[in-house]
Amino acid sequence: MKPITVKQLHALCAKEIKNGHGNMSIMISDDDEGNGYHYLWYSFQTVKDYEKPEIYNGKEFKMDFYYADERVDSKDNTIILG
């Protein structure tokens, strides 16, 4: 299986809008099997932006990024939705 691109997602969204689903909330899967879901809370974010350190209580904190699979696609070619 290959991850969908932003262009493919755009086409899928356009189809759902045409089918009358434009005002529906979006849920996405938490895992590859599709048996865990959560609502989509934010828009697109690049992996590089996600990996930038943030400051909490004056200390630098960097989140680990587990979602880009180099066997599927590189971090440089991955964007986060949700």
Summary of the structure (lengths in Angstrom):
residues: 82
radius of gyration: 15.3
end to end distance: 20.0
largest distance: 48.6
contacts: 142
relative contact order: 0.18
helix: 24%
strand: 22%
